[in-house]
């Protein structure tokens, strides 16, 4: 921004004055700036005190006392302060070494806009925290990553931060640029439920909290065995393989054993495992070695793979989007599905988008003249079917509830953590009688039963029905996974979507 003579640049300078004299200095500059060359604007922070949390205590403390921001050239500002206010002076940056020259503190325009936005819009609504922002990345009690969210609208729109529990409330912890260039404040908005937020996937910490490493290992091995054509032998061979690998943690020895047993297809497939796949199986086998019987206890039957998994099991040719695998009582359709997620990298404090290839698994069987397609949501829907009466009504259809504000003592409306509010696709499936996709309890699959989502169609409309079922289920997964609400249901979602 050139000055009136087009010879120098303007900068925002930090001017220090006596605490309590900021309005007086601002008024003086405002009155005189029209007469003075190269002083354009003055800004006085409106909120000079903040609430600071130290442990469990909150105290109100001075924060911006004695500071005024002036947009000007340095010579003009120095001359004005010398002639009009000898008590005020321009702030200089601290010297890092004795030989270093002191430099005047200037504030970039972008940082000044961010600071003014903070000061004018929500400085009185947040609490300053003493600990660094990075300290709030992990829950100290559970040692698990705290959820990361982005505010969608309102005064804090665009802010990203961690959801942390303080006393009985969950607050949003985020950073704002501080008074001095390069400095940051860690603050918390005390009640995150007041904000409209979307959950971001933590690219560095969430992977194993969405789909467990052991669950992915079981699914990988199940897919390999089924892809090799073992059909009804899959479960018994799975147990045998895990027992042998637990006894001898060597994939090479395991491959040689199956070669001798005449199981060449299985031996060849195990020999082609990637490093990541091998690590999954070895880690599961190591846990089975330390906890004998763990696999059989947690996977008593391998009826049908979850909806979304990182591996296809059977090879899908590049020019084909899906493949069919024949089972005794149904046909499994395996389709590649690319899912794009908003992710966050805490170490770099950057967000982005990641697209990952998953494989959707749906079953198909014939009933009279119709085809029935189904997707495995067994544990998730089992938990849902266990709710009844008022609990079910609130979970599914609840919209708002009255909440008493502890400070104002007034009642306000708050959205209930229901499917209606935070998983609208699931809400429609469960409540709309005309929904093509249905939730079915104890759906018969061979000799076993599963809780599933199903859709019926004629043979002529089967492609549209497959698309509808997969798209609906994927949409439900994404809605549940991207809300900071419905945490219990994200836990059960891990058995549906084995996040890669």
C-alpha positions as CSV (number, residue, x, y, z in Angstrom):
1,X,0.0,0.0,0.0
2,X,2.0,3.1,-1.2
3,X,1.8,6.3,0.7
4,X,0.5,9.6,-0.5
5,X,3.8,10.3,-2.2
6,X,4.1,6.8,-3.6
7,X,7.5,6.3,-2.1
8,X,7.1,4.1,1.1
9,X,4.9,1.4,2.4
10,X,2.4,1.5,5.2
11,X,2.6,-1.0,8.1
12,X,0.5,-1.8,11.2
13,X,2.6,-0.8,14.2
14,X,2.0,-1.7,17.9
15,X,2.1,1.4,20.0
16,X,2.4,1.1,23.8
17,X,0.9,3.6,26.2
18,X,-0.1,3.8,29.8
19,X,-2.8,1.2,30.8
20,X,-6.2,2.8,30.7
21,X,-5.0,5.6,28.3
22,X,-5.7,3.7,25.1
23,X,-9.0,5.4,24.3
24,X,-7.4,8.8,24.9
25,X,-4.5,8.0,22.4
26,X,-6.9,6.7,19.8
27,X,-9.1,9.8,20.0
28,X,-6.0,12.0,19.6
29,X,-4.9,10.1,16.5
30,X,-8.4,10.1,15.0
31,X,-8.7,13.9,15.5
32,X,-5.3,14.6,14.0
33,X,-4.8,12.0,11.3
34,X,-6.6,14.0,8.7
35,X,-4.0,16.8,9.1
36,X,-1.0,14.4,9.3
37,X,0.5,12.8,6.2
38,X,0.9,9.0,6.2
39,X,-1.2,8.0,9.3
40,X,-4.2,6.2,8.0
41,X,-6.0,4.2,10.7
42,X,-5.9,3.5,14.4
43,X,-7.4,0.5,16.2
44,X,-8.0,0.0,19.9
45,X,-9.0,-3.5,21.1
46,X,-12.5,-3.5,22.5
47,X,-11.9,-6.4,24.9
48,X,-8.9,-5.8,27.2
49,X,-9.6,-8.6,29.7
50,X,-9.9,-12.3,29.2
51,X,-10.8,-15.3,31.2
52,X,-7.8,-17.5,31.8
53,X,-8.1,-21.1,33.0
54,X,-5.4,-22.5,35.3
55,X,-6.2,-26.1,36.2
56,X,-9.8,-26.1,37.3
57,X,-9.9,-22.4,38.1
58,X,-10.9,-19.5,35.8
59,X,-9.8,-15.9,36.5
60,X,-10.4,-12.7,34.6
61,X,-7.1,-11.0,33.9
62,X,-5.8,-7.9,31.9
63,X,-4.7,-8.9,28.4
64,X,-4.5,-5.9,26.0
65,X,-3.9,-3.1,28.5
66,X,-1.8,-0.3,27.1
67,X,-1.8,-1.3,23.4
68,X,-3.0,0.5,20.3
69,X,-2.5,-0.5,16.7
70,X,-1.7,2.2,14.1
71,X,-1.6,1.9,10.3
72,X,1.1,4.4,9.2
73,X,4.6,4.9,8.0
74,X,7.3,4.6,10.7
75,X,8.6,8.1,10.2
76,X,5.2,9.7,10.4
77,X,4.2,7.7,13.5
78,X,7.5,8.4,15.3
79,X,7.1,12.2,14.5
80,X,3.5,12.2,15.7
81,X,4.2,10.5,19.0
82,X,7.2,12.7,19.7
83,X,5.2,15.9,19.2
84,X,1.9,14.8,20.7
85,X,2.3,12.0,23.3
86,X,5.7,11.5,24.9
87,X,4.3,8.7,27.1
88,X,3.6,6.4,24.0
89,X,6.2,4.6,22.0
90,X,6.5,2.0,19.2
91,X,7.1,-1.6,20.3
92,X,10.3,-3.2,19.1
93,X,11.0,-7.0,18.7
94,X,13.2,-8.5,21.3
95,X,16.9,-9.1,20.3
96,X,17.8,-12.8,20.1
97,X,21.6,-12.1,20.5
98,X,23.6,-9.2,22.0
99,X,25.0,-8.4,18.5
100,X,21.6,-8.3,16.8
101,X,20.0,-5.0,16.1
102,X,16.6,-4.3,17.5
103,X,13.8,-4.2,14.8
104,X,10.5,-2.4,15.0
105,X,7.5,-4.7,15.4
106,X,5.1,-4.6,12.3
107,X,2.0,-6.7,12.0
108,X,1.0,-8.2,8.6
109,X,-2.4,-7.2,7.2
110,X,-3.7,-10.8,7.2
111,X,-2.7,-11.3,10.9
112,X,-4.2,-7.9,11.8
113,X,-7.6,-8.9,10.2
114,X,-7.5,-12.2,12.1
115,X,-6.8,-10.4,15.4
116,X,-9.5,-7.9,14.9
117,X,-12.0,-10.6,14.0
118,X,-11.1,-12.4,17.2
119,X,-11.2,-9.3,19.4
120,X,-14.5,-7.9,18.0
121,X,-16.5,-11.2,17.5
122,X,-15.6,-13.7,20.2
123,X,-13.0,-12.5,22.6
124,X,-15.7,-12.3,25.3
125,X,-17.0,-15.8,24.5
126,X,-13.7,-17.8,24.9
127,X,-11.4,-18.7,27.7
128,X,-7.6,-18.5,27.3
129,X,-5.7,-21.6,28.1
130,X,-2.2,-21.8,29.6
131,X,-1.0,-25.0,28.0
132,X,0.2,-25.1,24.3
133,X,-2.4,-26.0,21.7
134,X,-0.6,-29.3,20.9
135,X,-1.2,-30.5,24.5
136,X,-4.9,-30.9,23.7
137,X,-4.4,-33.3,20.8
138,X,-4.6,-36.3,23.2
139,X,-7.0,-37.1,26.0
140,X,-4.6,-37.5,29.0
141,X,-7.0,-39.9,30.8
142,X,-7.6,-42.4,27.9
143,X,-4.4,-41.7,25.9
144,X,-6.6,-41.5,22.7
145,X,-6.6,-38.7,20.2
146,X,-9.2,-36.0,20.8
147,X,-11.7,-35.4,18.0
148,X,-10.9,-32.7,15.5
149,X,-13.8,-30.6,14.1
150,X,-14.4,-27.6,11.9
151,X,-17.0,-24.9,12.7
152,X,-19.4,-24.7,9.7
153,X,-21.1,-21.3,10.3
154,X,-21.5,-18.5,12.7
155,X,-18.8,-16.2,14.2
156,X,-16.3,-19.1,14.4
157,X,-16.9,-20.4,10.9
158,X,-13.8,-22.0,9.6
159,X,-12.1,-22.5,13.0
160,X,-10.6,-25.9,13.5
161,X,-9.7,-27.5,16.8
162,X,-10.0,-30.3,19.3
163,X,-13.0,-31.2,21.4
164,X,-11.9,-31.5,25.0
165,X,-13.8,-32.1,28.2
166,X,-13.6,-29.5,30.9
167,X,-15.5,-30.4,34.1
168,X,-18.8,-31.7,32.7
169,X,-18.8,-29.8,29.4
170,X,-17.1,-30.4,26.1
171,X,-15.3,-27.3,24.8
172,X,-13.7,-26.5,21.4
173,X,-10.0,-25.8,21.8
174,X,-8.4,-23.8,19.0
175,X,-5.7,-21.3,18.2
176,X,-5.9,-17.6,17.4
177,X,-3.1,-15.3,16.4
178,X,-1.7,-13.4,19.3
179,X,-0.7,-9.8,19.9
180,X,2.9,-10.2,18.7
181,X,3.6,-11.5,15.2
182,X,4.3,-15.2,15.2
183,X,2.6,-15.7,18.6
184,X,-0.5,-17.7,19.2
185,X,-3.2,-18.0,21.8
186,X,-4.8,-21.3,22.8
187,X,-8.4,-20.7,23.7
188,X,-11.5,-22.7,24.3
189,X,-15.1,-22.0,23.5
190,X,-16.7,-23.6,26.6
191,X,-19.7,-25.4,25.1
192,X,-19.2,-27.0,21.7
193,X,-22.8,-28.1,21.5
194,X,-23.7,-24.4,20.8
195,X,-21.7,-24.6,17.5
196,X,-22.5,-26.3,14.2
197,X,-19.4,-28.4,13.5
198,X,-18.3,-31.2,11.2
199,X,-15.8,-33.9,12.4
200,X,-12.5,-34.1,10.5
201,X,-10.7,-37.4,10.2
202,X,-7.4,-37.3,12.1
203,X,-5.0,-38.6,9.5
204,X,-2.3,-39.3,12.1
205,X,-4.3,-40.6,15.0
206,X,-7.8,-42.0,14.0
207,X,-6.9,-44.9,11.8
208,X,-7.0,-47.6,14.4
209,X,-9.8,-46.0,16.3
210,X,-12.2,-46.3,13.4
211,X,-11.5,-49.9,12.3
212,X,-9.2,-51.9,14.6
213,X,-6.0,-53.5,13.3
214,X,-7.2,-56.9,14.4
215,X,-10.6,-56.6,12.6
216,X,-8.8,-55.7,9.4
217,X,-6.5,-58.6,9.8
218,X,-9.4,-61.0,10.2
219,X,-11.1,-59.5,7.2
220,X,-8.0,-59.7,5.1
221,X,-7.5,-63.4,5.8
222,X,-11.2,-64.2,5.3
223,X,-11.1,-62.5,1.9
224,X,-8.0,-64.4,0.9
225,X,-9.5,-67.7,1.8
226,X,-12.8,-67.0,0.1
227,X,-10.9,-65.6,-2.9
228,X,-9.0,-68.8,-3.2
229,X,-12.2,-70.8,-3.4
230,X,-12.4,-72.5,0.0
231,X,-16.1,-71.7,0.5
232,X,-17.4,-73.7,3.4
233,X,-13.8,-74.5,4.6
234,X,-13.0,-70.9,5.1
235,X,-13.7,-70.8,8.9
236,X,-11.9,-74.0,9.8
237,X,-8.9,-73.1,7.6
238,X,-8.8,-69.7,9.1
239,X,-8.5,-71.1,12.6
240,X,-5.9,-73.5,11.6
241,X,-3.8,-70.9,9.8
242,X,-4.0,-68.5,12.8
243,X,-3.0,-71.3,15.2
244,X,0.1,-72.2,13.1
245,X,1.1,-68.6,12.6
246,X,0.7,-67.9,16.4
247,X,3.0,-70.9,17.1
248,X,5.6,-69.9,14.6
249,X,5.6,-66.2,13.6
250,X,7.0,-66.9,10.1
251,X,4.9,-66.4,7.0
252,X,7.7,-68.1,5.0
253,X,7.2,-71.3,7.0
254,X,3.5,-71.0,6.7
255,X,3.7,-70.8,2.9
256,X,5.9,-73.9,2.8
257,X,3.5,-75.8,5.0
258,X,0.5,-75.1,2.7
259,X,2.6,-75.9,-0.4
260,X,3.3,-79.4,1.1
261,X,-0.4,-79.7,1.9
262,X,-1.2,-79.2,-1.8
263,X,-2.8,-75.8,-1.1
264,X,-0.8,-74.0,-3.8
265,X,-3.3,-71.1,-4.4
266,X,-3.3,-70.2,-0.8
267,X,0.5,-70.5,-0.4
268,X,1.0,-68.3,-3.5
269,X,-1.4,-65.7,-2.3
270,X,0.2,-65.5,1.2
271,X,3.6,-65.2,-0.5
272,X,2.4,-62.0,-2.3
273,X,1.3,-60.2,0.8
274,X,2.4,-56.6,1.0
275,X,4.5,-55.4,3.9
276,X,1.4,-53.7,5.5
277,X,-0.8,-56.9,5.0
278,X,1.9,-59.1,6.5
279,X,2.2,-56.8,9.5
280,X,-1.6,-57.0,10.1
281,X,-1.5,-60.9,10.2
282,X,1.7,-61.1,12.3
283,X,0.3,-58.6,14.9
284,X,-2.9,-60.6,15.1
285,X,-1.0,-63.9,15.4
286,X,1.3,-62.4,18.1
287,X,-1.8,-61.4,20.1
288,X,-3.3,-64.9,19.6
289,X,0.0,-66.3,20.9
290,X,-0.1,-64.1,24.0
291,X,-3.9,-64.6,24.5
292,X,-4.8,-68.2,23.3
293,X,-8.3,-68.5,22.0
294,X,-8.7,-64.8,21.3
295,X,-9.6,-65.3,17.7
296,X,-12.2,-68.0,18.2
297,X,-13.8,-66.0,21.0
298,X,-14.2,-62.8,19.1
299,X,-14.9,-64.3,15.7
300,X,-17.0,-67.4,16.5
301,X,-18.4,-67.4,12.9
302,X,-17.4,-65.8,9.6
303,X,-20.8,-65.5,7.9
304,X,-20.4,-62.5,5.7
305,X,-17.8,-59.7,5.4
306,X,-18.6,-56.2,6.6
307,X,-20.0,-53.6,4.2
308,X,-16.7,-51.6,3.6
309,X,-13.3,-53.2,3.8
310,X,-9.8,-52.2,2.6
311,X,-9.3,-55.5,0.6
312,X,-11.4,-57.2,-2.0
313,X,-10.2,-60.7,-1.3
314,X,-10.8,-61.9,-4.9
315,X,-9.0,-60.1,-7.7
316,X,-11.0,-57.5,-9.6
317,X,-9.8,-56.8,-13.1
318,X,-8.9,-53.2,-13.8
319,X,-11.6,-52.7,-16.5
320,X,-14.3,-54.1,-14.2
321,X,-15.7,-52.3,-11.2
322,X,-17.1,-55.3,-9.4
323,X,-16.9,-59.1,-9.2
324,X,-19.2,-61.9,-8.0
325,X,-18.2,-64.6,-5.6
326,X,-20.5,-67.6,-5.2
327,X,-21.3,-68.9,-1.7
328,X,-23.5,-71.8,-0.8
329,X,-26.6,-69.8,0.1
330,X,-26.0,-66.5,-1.7
331,X,-23.8,-64.6,-4.1
332,X,-21.4,-62.0,-2.8
333,X,-21.0,-58.9,-4.9
334,X,-17.7,-57.0,-4.3
335,X,-17.5,-53.5,-5.7
336,X,-14.7,-50.9,-5.5
337,X,-15.9,-47.7,-3.9
338,X,-13.7,-44.6,-3.7
339,X,-14.4,-42.5,-0.6
340,X,-13.2,-39.0,-0.2
341,X,-12.7,-37.7,3.4
342,X,-11.7,-34.4,4.9
343,X,-8.6,-35.1,7.0
344,X,-6.4,-33.2,9.4
345,X,-2.7,-33.5,10.1
346,X,-2.2,-32.4,13.7
347,X,1.7,-32.3,13.5
348,X,1.5,-29.9,10.6
349,X,-1.8,-28.3,11.6
350,X,-3.0,-28.6,8.1
351,X,-6.2,-30.1,6.6
352,X,-6.9,-31.6,3.2
353,X,-8.8,-34.3,1.4
354,X,-7.9,-37.9,0.9
355,X,-9.5,-40.4,-1.4
356,X,-9.2,-44.1,-0.5
357,X,-10.3,-47.2,-2.3
358,X,-12.6,-49.5,-0.3
359,X,-14.5,-52.5,-1.3
360,X,-18.3,-52.8,-0.7
361,X,-19.6,-56.3,0.0
362,X,-23.3,-57.0,-0.5
363,X,-25.1,-60.3,-0.7
364,X,-27.7,-61.3,-3.3
365,X,-30.2,-64.2,-3.2
366,X,-33.4,-65.1,-4.9
367,X,-36.7,-65.2,-3.1
368,X,-39.6,-66.3,-5.3
369,X,-39.6,-63.9,-8.2
370,X,-37.6,-61.2,-6.5
371,X,-33.9,-60.6,-5.8
372,X,-32.9,-59.5,-2.3
373,X,-29.7,-57.6,-1.8
374,X,-28.3,-57.2,1.8
375,X,-25.4,-55.6,3.6
376,X,-23.9,-56.7,6.9
377,X,-24.6,-54.2,9.7
378,X,-24.9,-56.9,12.3
379,X,-23.5,-55.3,15.5
380,X,-24.6,-51.8,14.6
381,X,-28.2,-52.7,14.0
382,X,-28.3,-55.2,16.9
383,X,-27.6,-52.3,19.2
384,X,-30.3,-50.2,17.5
385,X,-32.9,-53.0,17.8
386,X,-32.1,-53.2,21.5
387,X,-33.5,-49.7,22.0
388,X,-37.2,-49.5,22.6
389,X,-40.0,-47.2,23.8
390,X,-39.0,-43.6,24.7
391,X,-35.3,-44.4,24.2
392,X,-35.9,-45.5,20.6
393,X,-38.1,-42.5,20.0
394,X,-35.5,-40.1,21.2
395,X,-32.7,-41.8,19.4
396,X,-34.4,-41.8,16.1
397,X,-36.9,-39.0,15.9
398,X,-35.9,-36.6,18.7
399,X,-35.3,-33.0,17.5
400,X,-34.8,-30.6,20.3
401,X,-34.8,-30.5,24.1
402,X,-35.0,-27.6,26.6
403,X,-31.7,-26.8,28.3
404,X,-31.3,-24.4,31.2
405,X,-28.4,-21.9,30.9
406,X,-26.4,-21.9,34.2
407,X,-25.5,-18.3,33.8
408,X,-28.6,-16.6,32.5
409,X,-31.0,-19.1,34.1
410,X,-33.0,-19.1,30.8
411,X,-34.1,-22.1,28.9
412,X,-32.9,-22.6,25.3
413,X,-33.4,-25.3,22.7
414,X,-30.7,-27.8,21.9
415,X,-30.6,-30.4,19.2
416,X,-30.9,-34.0,20.6
417,X,-28.2,-36.5,19.6
418,X,-30.5,-38.4,17.3
419,X,-30.4,-39.9,13.9
420,X,-32.9,-37.3,12.7
421,X,-30.5,-34.5,13.4
422,X,-27.1,-36.0,12.6
423,X,-27.7,-39.0,10.3
424,X,-30.6,-38.0,8.1
425,X,-30.1,-40.9,5.6
426,X,-30.3,-43.4,8.4
427,X,-33.3,-41.6,9.9
428,X,-35.1,-41.9,6.5
429,X,-34.4,-45.6,6.2
430,X,-35.7,-46.3,9.7
431,X,-38.8,-44.1,9.6
432,X,-40.0,-43.7,6.0
433,X,-42.3,-46.5,5.0
434,X,-41.6,-45.8,1.3
435,X,-37.8,-46.2,1.7
436,X,-36.5,-48.8,-0.7
437,X,-33.8,-49.8,1.8
438,X,-35.0,-51.4,5.0
439,X,-33.4,-52.4,8.3
440,X,-34.1,-56.1,8.9
441,X,-33.5,-58.0,12.2
442,X,-32.3,-61.6,12.2
443,X,-32.1,-62.0,8.4
444,X,-31.5,-65.6,7.5
445,X,-28.1,-66.3,5.9
446,X,-27.7,-70.1,5.5
447,X,-27.8,-71.5,9.0
448,X,-27.1,-68.2,10.7
449,X,-28.8,-64.8,11.1
450,X,-27.5,-61.3,10.6
451,X,-29.0,-57.8,11.1
452,X,-28.8,-56.2,7.7
453,X,-29.9,-53.4,5.4
454,X,-31.8,-54.9,2.5
455,X,-33.4,-53.9,-0.8
456,X,-35.7,-55.9,-3.1
457,X,-35.9,-55.7,-6.9
458,X,-36.8,-57.6,-10.0
459,X,-34.1,-59.2,-12.1
460,X,-34.5,-56.4,-14.7
461,X,-33.8,-53.7,-12.0
462,X,-31.0,-55.4,-10.1
463,X,-28.3,-53.0,-11.2
464,X,-30.2,-50.0,-9.9
465,X,-31.0,-51.8,-6.6
466,X,-27.3,-52.7,-6.0
467,X,-26.4,-49.0,-6.6
468,X,-29.1,-47.8,-4.3
469,X,-28.1,-50.1,-1.4
470,X,-24.4,-49.4,-1.7
471,X,-24.9,-45.6,-2.0
472,X,-27.3,-45.5,0.9
473,X,-25.1,-47.5,3.2
474,X,-22.0,-45.4,2.3
475,X,-23.9,-42.2,2.9
476,X,-24.9,-43.4,6.3
477,X,-21.3,-44.3,7.1
478,X,-20.0,-40.9,6.1
479,X,-22.8,-39.0,8.0
480,X,-22.0,-40.9,11.3
481,X,-18.3,-40.6,10.8
482,X,-18.3,-36.9,10.2
483,X,-20.4,-35.7,13.1
484,X,-18.9,-35.1,16.5
485,X,-22.2,-36.4,17.9
486,X,-23.4,-40.1,17.9
487,X,-20.0,-41.2,19.4
488,X,-21.5,-44.6,20.5
489,X,-22.7,-45.3,17.0
490,X,-19.3,-44.5,15.5
491,X,-17.9,-47.2,17.8
492,X,-20.3,-49.8,16.3
493,X,-19.6,-48.4,12.9
494,X,-16.2,-49.9,13.2
495,X,-17.7,-53.3,12.5
496,X,-19.3,-52.0,9.3
497,X,-16.6,-49.8,7.9
498,X,-13.1,-51.3,8.5
499,X,-11.3,-48.0,8.0
500,X,-8.0,-48.4,6.1
